[in-house]
Amino acid sequence: MVAAPMTGQGKTTVATGLMAALGGAGLAVSGHKVGPDYIDPGYHALATGRPGRNLDPHLVGEGRVAPLLLHGARGADAAVVEGVMGLHDGRIGTDGFASSAHVAALTRTPVVLVVDVSRMSRSVGALVAGMAAYDPAVEVAGVILNKAGSARNVAEIIRSVHLPVLGVVPRDERIASPSRHLGLVPASEREGAARVVERLGEHVANHVDLDALLEVARSAPALDARPWDPAEEVTAPGTGPRPVVAVAGGRTFTFRYAETEELLTAAGCEVVAFDPLEDTELPTGTRGVYLGGGFPEVYAGELAANRSLLAELREAVRGGVPTVAECAGLLYLADALDGHTMAGAVPADARMTERLTLRYPEAVSPGDTLLTRAGERVTGHEFHRTALTPGHGDQPAWEVDGTPEGFASPTLHASYLHVHWAGHPRLAARFAGAVHSAPAIAPAPAAEPSPAARTAAPGSEPVADPLRHHGDVEARGGMLDFAVNVYPGQRPAWLDRALRESLDHAGVYPDPEPARGAVARRHARRPAEVLPTSGAAEAFTLVARLRPWRRPVVVHPQFTEPHAALEQAGLIVTTVLCAEGGGFALDADAVPEDADLVMVGNPTNPTGVLHPAVALRGLCRPGRLVVVDEAFMDALPGEPESLAGERIEGLVVLRSLTKHWSVPGIRAGYVVGDEPVVRELARVQTPWSVSAPAIAATVACMSDEASAEAERRAREFDGWRADLEAGLREAGIGFVPSRAPFVLVKAGEGVHARLRGQGIALRRADTFPGLDAAWVRVAVRPPETTRKLLAALSSP
């Protein structure tokens, strides 16, 4: 067992690395985790190639811990158990019940302590001695020193420790794991997770004595227990087809105990995974649904965009298909999650909160339900930052500490409580029995597509990744383009000339200094306050990678790339929605006080709202970075409310040259703002990411000649937008008054597809968090082009 004196010592890093290192040495390894944690086992599975498994006396009872260890370790050469919290920390008020020490004693497993020694010296010896002597039932067999520093200090620590030191692991930031509000980012959500685990294995193999650790493992005595067998816990019916249980998976639903699927399989069911982000319908032949835990709040917009699956799931639950939903599954079945429409099978709304609910309760069934009988007790755990309103239905799923919770019926069981079915196999048996008795979901009849649907390009149907959907996809194929926010006129001759001349320098690596100097002169800044970038998109990625943000906030509805970049960096994003009722204006008080990063557009895409500079300044405070995306500011005469020229600590402004100057293919942009932040961004930027044409375009667009032309184009946009808004007003079509070169229009559901059928491309807006299919974004165009759009909008 890899344990520690307290949390935060590096147990997961060392345990996962040890699993990978032993696997790399040719051994078959099984990975186990003390407690209910489901994120660490995902990394264990990557390291071992086997399911990660949990050992938790509270959830399964003391008598099943050793059998479950033996079950998970079948065929393995070595089993590595990662502890939880501090070695002796267990359920509060129980003298260490369900602690790592408790599990070590139940399984007679020797313990190796991982100690973070980055801020200690000889005190490590005292700490280890106390941990080793505290409980005679627990054998502490050795120590691994983690985050070690100088050789002199390591030698001092080793002299102080009277146990074998089995490894000295130095700090390595390359293998740091990103975290979010409930712990580490799950392996299935983290790009490159397999490579991270591989590096962990290499790191541990280089700094830990694997042979000595294997000797410790061999010292563990044999267990007087039989491996757990799911076939002995449930009964399968006779011969016949195996009914399908649809089990949610993918990036959103990352938590379910491996034994749950094994019990359902042993009970005669066929477990089929589906991905609520990618799949538009439930698996063929579905007769039961299991929705486990995960992070639906991270992907709420994408889940909401998959409307066909949500509709099928809602009808399945309403139609009596046996359905179990735990925590994330409960949120997915709710009416809404953080303002995003969910399945609507449970009459409640869910929202993220500041409060963490973390408990290890015993729950009582208040009545007969799909899974339980009145008065039955189970043990479980809850771990979430969301709240549900109302918190229960007329028939609650459980009573926890005397309080009703969740929603239940003869065919539904939905609550926050996670239950390990290996500890309560009767729940699996009842669910499987109901599935065997249920009819399969009938496939929906194929409707004849409308002409508009037949001719619709990608973007009219549900989008699998809404944050990555952009207007350029809408406007392909010769459509009349109201989807892309690029100035529709010709490029100035001086800009074309600069671009052509830049090719003369294609034979040398690009030097961004001329662009930096030009931008600095344009905004009266020091060159050190400017960073040329490959469009604003690169700047979003640099900001996301800049620091291990604890509470990044994106103000929505707005351009989705900042949100996507943060998620790609493995971070959970807190969404602050600007309300339609308030004209989509920024409410600075809605930004959480503990936000250390706030990203907001001004003017905002797609709403066209221009936020007052004073409101944006008010977001700034010590310890927080405020990023203002002014990609469309040059399209406003005089650039009102711009912060590009202001020196404020913790503030940076992003600009793009692609829209106003009709050069989206050149990828030219820049960051301007707080000098220390700009310097940090430069350090994480890829060398030569800004091309010679982009540098030339930036220099050209900062000239006095360019400033005069930019102002002329901005005034032209003003006139065109006035024509569009007047036409919408006359037609009685709702819209948001805009200051940008686009207008957010409430045209109604179906209008986007209908106009596609007529060859007119609008930017669908249901891929922006906070908006639905009733909205479209309309790019501002010359009056003669706008008249064609208005005529199409007004026709039935």
Solvent accessible surface area in square Angstrom, and as a share of the most:
residue,aa,sasa,rsa
1,M,18,0.08
2,V,4,0.02
3,A,1,0.00
4,A,0,0.00
5,P,16,0.10
6,M,96,0.43
7,T,97,0.56
8,G,56,0.54
9,Q,16,0.07
10,G,18,0.17
11,K,17,0.07
12,T,29,0.17
13,T,39,0.23
14,V,1,0.00
15,A,0,0.00
16,T,1,0.00
17,G,0,0.00
18,L,10,0.05
19,M,0,0.00
20,A,18,0.14
21,A,8,0.06
22,L,5,0.03
23,G,32,0.31
24,G,72,0.69
25,A,70,0.54
26,G,66,0.64
27,L,52,0.26
28,A,40,0.31
29,V,3,0.02
30,S,2,0.01
31,G,1,0.01
32,H,1,0.00
33,K,8,0.03
34,V,0,0.00
35,G,1,0.01
36,P,27,0.17
37,D,47,0.24
38,Y,25,0.09
39,I,10,0.05
40,D,11,0.05
41,P,10,0.06
42,G,29,0.28
43,Y,5,0.02
44,H,0,0.00
45,A,34,0.26
46,L,79,0.39
47,A,15,0.11
48,T,26,0.15
49,G,72,0.69
50,R,59,0.22
51,P,72,0.45
52,G,16,0.15
53,R,21,0.08
54,N,6,0.03
55,L,1,0.01
56,D,1,0.00
57,P,2,0.01
58,H,8,0.04
59,L,1,0.00
60,V,5,0.03
61,G,32,0.30
62,E,83,0.37
63,G,67,0.65
64,R,71,0.26
65,V,0,0.00
66,A,13,0.10
67,P,21,0.13
68,L,1,0.00
69,L,15,0.07
70,L,48,0.24
71,H,22,0.10
72,G,6,0.06
73,A,22,0.17
74,R,119,0.44
75,G,75,0.73
76,A,26,0.20
77,D,95,0.49
78,A,11,0.09
79,A,43,0.33
80,V,10,0.06
81,V,4,0.02
82,E,1,0.00
83,G,0,0.00
84,V,24,0.14
85,M,89,0.40
86,G,1,0.01
87,L,1,0.00
88,H,41,0.18
89,D,66,0.34
90,G,16,0.15
91,R,81,0.30
92,I,167,0.85
93,G,80,0.76
94,T,49,0.29
95,D,155,0.80
96,G,19,0.18
97,F,62,0.26
98,A,4,0.03
99,S,2,0.01
100,S,0,0.00
101,A,5,0.04
102,H,32,0.14
103,V,1,0.00
104,A,2,0.02
105,A,38,0.29
106,L,54,0.27
107,T,6,0.03
108,R,128,0.47
109,T,23,0.14
110,P,8,0.05
111,V,0,0.00
112,V,5,0.03
113,L,0,0.00
114,V,0,0.00
115,V,0,0.00
116,D,20,0.10
117,V,2,0.01
118,S,44,0.29
119,R,221,0.81
120,M,59,0.27
121,S,40,0.26
122,R,143,0.52
123,S,68,0.44
124,V,0,0.00
125,G,8,0.07
126,A,75,0.59
127,L,49,0.25
128,V,2,0.01
129,A,56,0.43
130,G,41,0.39
131,M,29,0.13
132,A,30,0.23
133,A,80,0.62
134,Y,158,0.60
135,D,43,0.22
136,P,135,0.85
137,A,70,0.54
138,V,9,0.05
139,E,99,0.44
140,V,13,0.07
141,A,19,0.14
142,G,0,0.00
143,V,0,0.00
144,I,0,0.00
145,L,0,0.00
146,N,6,0.03
147,K,60,0.25
148,A,11,0.09
149,G,60,0.58
150,S,69,0.45
151,A,87,0.67
152,R,214,0.78
153,N,45,0.23
154,V,18,0.10
155,A,41,0.32
156,E,48,0.22
157,I,0,0.00
158,I,73,0.37
159,R,153,0.56
160,S,8,0.05
161,V,10,0.06
162,H,164,0.73
163,L,48,0.24
164,P,77,0.48
165,V,40,0.23
166,L,14,0.07
167,G,6,0.06
168,V,45,0.26
169,V,2,0.01
170,P,47,0.29
171,R,130,0.48
172,D,30,0.15
173,E,117,0.53
174,R,165,0.60
175,I,11,0.05
176,A,57,0.44
177,S,41,0.26
178,P,29,0.18
179,S,60,0.39
180,R,22,0.08
181,H,37,0.16
182,L,14,0.07
183,G,33,0.31
184,L,39,0.20
185,V,1,0.00
186,P,4,0.03
187,A,13,0.10
188,S,68,0.44
189,E,17,0.07
190,R,36,0.13
191,E,124,0.55
192,G,46,0.45
193,A,6,0.05
194,A,65,0.50
195,R,105,0.38
196,V,9,0.05
197,V,6,0.03
198,E,91,0.41
199,R,54,0.20
200,L,7,0.03
201,G,6,0.05
202,E,80,0.36
203,H,18,0.08
204,V,1,0.00
205,A,47,0.37
206,N,116,0.60
207,H,67,0.30
208,V,10,0.06
209,D,75,0.39
210,L,31,0.15
211,D,105,0.55
212,A,27,0.21
213,L,15,0.07
214,L,27,0.14
215,E,103,0.46
216,V,23,0.13
217,A,46,0.35
218,R,161,0.59
219,S,67,0.43
220,A,39,0.31
221,P,60,0.38
222,A,92,0.72
223,L,42,0.21
224,D,150,0.78
225,A,37,0.29
226,R,164,0.60
227,P,51,0.32
228,W,10,0.04
229,D,47,0.24
230,P,21,0.13
231,A,66,0.51
232,E,108,0.49
233,E,53,0.24
234,V,10,0.06
235,T,123,0.71
236,A,50,0.39
237,P,72,0.45
238,G,67,0.64
239,T,151,0.88
240,G,53,0.51
241,P,121,0.76
242,R,112,0.41
243,P,5,0.03
244,V,17,0.10
245,V,0,0.00
246,A,0,0.00
247,V,1,0.00
248,A,1,0.01
249,G,5,0.05
250,G,36,0.34
251,R,73,0.27
252,T,0,0.00
253,F,3,0.01
254,T,34,0.20
255,F,8,0.03
256,R,71,0.26
257,Y,10,0.04
258,A,23,0.18
259,E,1,0.00
260,T,3,0.01
261,E,49,0.22
262,E,45,0.20
263,L,0,0.00
264,L,0,0.00
265,T,66,0.38
266,A,24,0.19
267,A,3,0.02
268,G,6,0.06
269,C,0,0.00
270,E,83,0.37
271,V,37,0.21
272,V,44,0.25
273,A,65,0.50
274,F,8,0.03
275,D,29,0.15
276,P,0,0.00
277,L,2,0.01
278,E,95,0.43
279,D,54,0.28
280,T,71,0.41
281,E,108,0.49
282,L,7,0.04
283,P,23,0.14
284,T,131,0.76
285,G,28,0.27
286,T,0,0.00
287,R,52,0.19
288,G,0,0.00
289,V,0,0.00
290,Y,7,0.03
291,L,0,0.00
292,G,2,0.02
293,G,1,0.01
294,G,9,0.08
295,F,0,0.00
296,P,0,0.00
297,E,24,0.11
298,V,10,0.05
299,Y,11,0.04
300,A,5,0.04
301,G,21,0.20
302,E,5,0.02
303,L,0,0.00
304,A,16,0.13
305,A,7,0.06
306,N,5,0.03
307,R,94,0.34
308,S,51,0.33
309,L,0,0.00
310,L,7,0.03
311,A,36,0.28
312,E,48,0.22
313,L,0,0.00
314,R,63,0.23
315,E,100,0.45
316,A,5,0.04
317,V,15,0.09
318,R,155,0.57
319,G,63,0.61
320,G,26,0.25
321,V,14,0.08
322,P,4,0.02
323,T,0,0.00
324,V,1,0.01
325,A,1,0.00
326,E,14,0.06
327,C,10,0.06
328,A,1,0.01
329,G,0,0.00
330,L,1,0.00
331,L,5,0.02
332,Y,0,0.00
333,L,0,0.00
334,A,0,0.00
335,D,59,0.30
336,A,21,0.16
337,L,0,0.00
338,D,27,0.14
339,G,41,0.40
340,H,20,0.09
341,T,92,0.53
342,M,1,0.01
343,A,0,0.00
344,G,17,0.16
345,A,18,0.14
346,V,0,0.00
347,P,91,0.57
348,A,3,0.02
349,D,69,0.35
350,A,1,0.01
351,R,132,0.48
352,M,56,0.25
353,T,46,0.27
354,E,106,0.47
355,R,174,0.63
356,L,63,0.31
357,T,16,0.09
358,L,120,0.59
359,R,79,0.29
360,Y,44,0.17
361,P,7,0.04
362,E,76,0.34
363,A,0,0.00
364,V,35,0.20
365,S,1,0.01
366,P,53,0.33
367,G,15,0.15
368,D,87,0.45
369,T,7,0.04
370,L,9,0.04
371,L,4,0.02
372,T,0,0.00
373,R,101,0.37
374,A,64,0.50
375,G,50,0.48
376,E,36,0.16
377,R,139,0.51
378,V,1,0.01
379,T,29,0.17
380,G,0,0.00
381,H,5,0.02
382,E,1,0.01
383,F,51,0.21
384,H,15,0.07
385,R,61,0.22
386,T,8,0.04
387,A,47,0.37
388,L,19,0.10
389,T,98,0.57
390,P,71,0.45
391,G,34,0.33
392,H,74,0.33
393,G,17,0.17
394,D,159,0.82
395,Q,64,0.29
396,P,21,0.13
397,A,0,0.00
398,W,3,0.01
399,E,67,0.30
400,V,0,0.00
401,D,114,0.59
402,G,64,0.61
403,T,81,0.47
404,P,45,0.28
405,E,16,0.07
406,G,0,0.00
407,F,12,0.05
408,A,12,0.09
409,S,31,0.20
410,P,105,0.66
411,T,46,0.26
412,L,17,0.09
413,H,7,0.03
414,A,0,0.00
415,S,3,0.02
416,Y,16,0.06
417,L,1,0.01
418,H,4,0.02
419,V,4,0.02
420,H,1,0.00
421,W,1,0.00
422,A,0,0.00
423,G,10,0.09
424,H,20,0.09
425,P,18,0.11
426,R,84,0.31
427,L,0,0.00
428,A,0,0.00
429,A,42,0.32
430,R,57,0.21
431,F,0,0.00
432,A,3,0.02
433,G,37,0.36
434,A,29,0.22
435,V,0,0.00
436,H,50,0.22
437,S,95,0.62
438,A,10,0.08
439,P,110,0.69
440,A,52,0.40
441,I,34,0.17
442,A,82,0.63
443,P,123,0.77
444,A,91,0.71
445,P,127,0.80
446,A,108,0.83
447,A,91,0.70
448,E,143,0.64
449,P,63,0.39
450,S,56,0.36
451,P,91,0.57
452,A,20,0.15
453,A,54,0.42
454,R,136,0.50
455,T,85,0.49
456,A,25,0.19
457,A,22,0.17
458,P,87,0.55
459,G,3,0.03
460,S,34,0.22
461,E,89,0.40
462,P,52,0.33
463,V,24,0.14
464,A,43,0.33
465,D,55,0.29
466,P,2,0.01
467,L,13,0.06
468,R,95,0.35
469,H,12,0.06
470,H,46,0.21
471,G,7,0.07
472,D,72,0.37
473,V,34,0.20
474,E,0,0.00
475,A,20,0.16
476,R,149,0.55
477,G,80,0.77
478,G,82,0.79
479,M,34,0.15
480,L,56,0.28
481,D,42,0.22
482,F,1,0.00
483,A,0,0.00
484,V,35,0.20
485,N,15,0.07
486,V,27,0.16
487,Y,15,0.06
488,P,59,0.37
489,G,30,0.29
490,Q,164,0.73
491,R,101,0.37
492,P,17,0.11
493,A,74,0.58
494,W,33,0.11
495,L,0,0.00
496,D,38,0.20
497,R,119,0.43
498,A,20,0.16
499,L,25,0.13
500,R,154,0.56
501,E,94,0.42
502,S,5,0.03
503,L,115,0.57
504,D,117,0.61
505,H,113,0.50
506,A,75,0.58
507,G,79,0.76
508,V,102,0.59
509,Y,159,0.60
510,P,29,0.18
511,D,81,0.42
512,P,41,0.26
513,E,89,0.40
514,P,71,0.45
515,A,0,0.00
516,R,41,0.15
517,G,15,0.14
518,A,5,0.04
519,V,0,0.00
520,A,3,0.03
521,R,180,0.66
522,R,82,0.30
523,H,16,0.07
524,A,82,0.63
525,R,15,0.05
526,R,120,0.44
527,P,73,0.46
528,A,51,0.39
529,E,3,0.01
530,V,0,0.00
531,L,4,0.02
532,P,3,0.02
533,T,0,0.00
534,S,29,0.19
535,G,0,0.00
536,A,7,0.06
537,A,40,0.31
538,E,29,0.13
539,A,1,0.00
540,F,3,0.01
541,T,49,0.29
542,L,3,0.01
543,V,0,0.00
544,A,3,0.02
545,R,125,0.46
546,L,20,0.10
547,R,79,0.29
548,P,123,0.77
549,W,10,0.04
550,R,180,0.66
551,R,47,0.17
552,P,2,0.01
553,V,0,0.00
554,V,0,0.00
555,V,4,0.02
556,H,0,0.00
557,P,3,0.02
558,Q,2,0.01
559,F,49,0.20
560,T,0,0.00
561,E,21,0.10
562,P,1,0.01
563,H,12,0.05
564,A,6,0.05
565,A,6,0.04
566,L,0,0.00
567,E,27,0.12
568,Q,90,0.40
569,A,34,0.26
570,G,3,0.03
571,L,9,0.04
572,I,16,0.08
573,V,12,0.07
574,T,27,0.16
575,T,43,0.25
576,V,10,0.06
577,L,59,0.30
578,C,13,0.08
579,A,64,0.50
580,E,88,0.39
581,G,85,0.81
582,G,51,0.49
583,G,38,0.37
584,F,6,0.03
585,A,53,0.41
586,L,23,0.11
587,D,80,0.41
588,A,38,0.30
589,D,138,0.71
590,A,51,0.40
591,V,11,0.06
592,P,21,0.13
593,E,128,0.57
594,D,78,0.40
595,A,4,0.03
596,D,8,0.04
597,L,0,0.00
598,V,0,0.00
599,M,3,0.01
600,V,1,0.01
601,G,4,0.03
602,N,0,0.00
603,P,3,0.02
604,T,7,0.04
605,N,13,0.07
606,P,0,0.00
607,T,2,0.01
608,G,0,0.00
609,V,20,0.12
610,L,28,0.14
611,H,3,0.01
612,P,69,0.43
613,A,7,0.05
614,V,105,0.60
615,A,27,0.21
616,L,0,0.00
617,R,92,0.34
618,G,41,0.40
619,L,1,0.01
620,C,25,0.15
621,R,82,0.30
622,P,131,0.83
623,G,69,0.66
624,R,12,0.04
625,L,1,0.00
626,V,0,0.00
627,V,1,0.01
628,V,0,0.00
629,D,13,0.07
630,E,0,0.00
631,A,8,0.06
632,F,10,0.04
633,M,0,0.00
634,D,17,0.09
635,A,3,0.03
636,L,3,0.01
637,P,24,0.15
638,G,60,0.58
639,E,33,0.15
640,P,41,0.26
641,E,68,0.30
642,S,27,0.17
643,L,1,0.00
644,A,2,0.02
645,G,46,0.44
646,E,50,0.22
647,R,126,0.46
648,I,42,0.22
649,E,144,0.64
650,G,10,0.09
651,L,3,0.02
652,V,0,0.00
653,V,1,0.01
654,L,0,0.00
655,R,7,0.03
656,S,3,0.02
657,L,6,0.03
658,T,4,0.02
659,K,50,0.21
660,H,3,0.02
661,W,5,0.02
662,S,14,0.09
663,V,5,0.03
664,P,65,0.41
665,G,70,0.68
666,I,44,0.22
667,R,93,0.34
668,A,0,0.00
669,G,1,0.01
670,Y,3,0.01
671,V,0,0.00
672,V,0,0.00
673,G,3,0.02
674,D,22,0.11
675,E,43,0.19
676,P,65,0.41
677,V,7,0.04
678,V,4,0.02
679,R,119,0.43
680,E,40,0.18
681,L,1,0.00
682,A,43,0.33
683,R,169,0.62
684,V,40,0.23
685,Q,32,0.14
686,T,85,0.49
687,P,90,0.56
688,W,153,0.54
689,S,35,0.23
690,V,10,0.06
691,S,49,0.31
692,A,20,0.15
693,P,33,0.21
694,A,1,0.01
695,I,14,0.07
696,A,22,0.17
697,A,0,0.00
698,T,2,0.01
699,V,56,0.32
700,A,16,0.12
701,C,7,0.04
702,M,23,0.10
703,S,44,0.28
704,D,128,0.67
705,E,103,0.46
706,A,0,0.00
707,S,50,0.32
708,A,70,0.54
709,E,36,0.16
710,A,17,0.13
711,E,56,0.25
712,R,118,0.43
713,R,3,0.01
714,A,1,0.01
715,R,148,0.54
716,E,49,0.22
717,F,7,0.03
718,D,50,0.26
719,G,39,0.37
720,W,30,0.11
721,R,18,0.07
722,A,59,0.45
723,D,65,0.33
724,L,1,0.01
725,E,22,0.10
726,A,50,0.39
727,G,14,0.13
728,L,0,0.00
729,R,147,0.54
730,E,159,0.72
731,A,45,0.35
732,G,69,0.66
733,I,28,0.14
734,G,39,0.38
735,F,38,0.16
736,V,12,0.07
737,P,99,0.62
738,S,9,0.06
739,R,102,0.37
740,A,0,0.00
741,P,8,0.05
742,F,0,0.00
743,V,0,0.00
744,L,0,0.00
745,V,0,0.00
746,K,82,0.35
747,A,22,0.17
748,G,26,0.25
749,E,120,0.54
750,G,49,0.47
751,V,18,0.10
752,H,18,0.08
753,A,28,0.22
754,R,60,0.22
755,L,0,0.00
756,R,4,0.02
757,G,34,0.33
758,Q,94,0.42
759,G,28,0.27
760,I,13,0.06
761,A,0,0.00
762,L,0,0.00
763,R,4,0.01
764,R,17,0.06
765,A,0,0.00
766,D,23,0.12
767,T,4,0.02
768,F,2,0.01
769,P,10,0.06
770,G,36,0.34
771,L,19,0.09
772,D,65,0.34
773,A,27,0.21
774,A,16,0.12
775,W,15,0.05
776,V,2,0.01
777,R,11,0.04
778,V,1,0.00
779,A,0,0.00
780,V,0,0.00
781,R,19,0.07
782,P,27,0.17
783,P,41,0.26
784,E,98,0.44
785,T,28,0.17
786,T,3,0.01
787,R,149,0.54
788,K,124,0.52
789,L,0,0.00
790,L,29,0.15
791,A,67,0.52
792,A,10,0.07
793,L,15,0.08
794,S,73,0.47
795,S,44,0.28
796,P,159,1.00
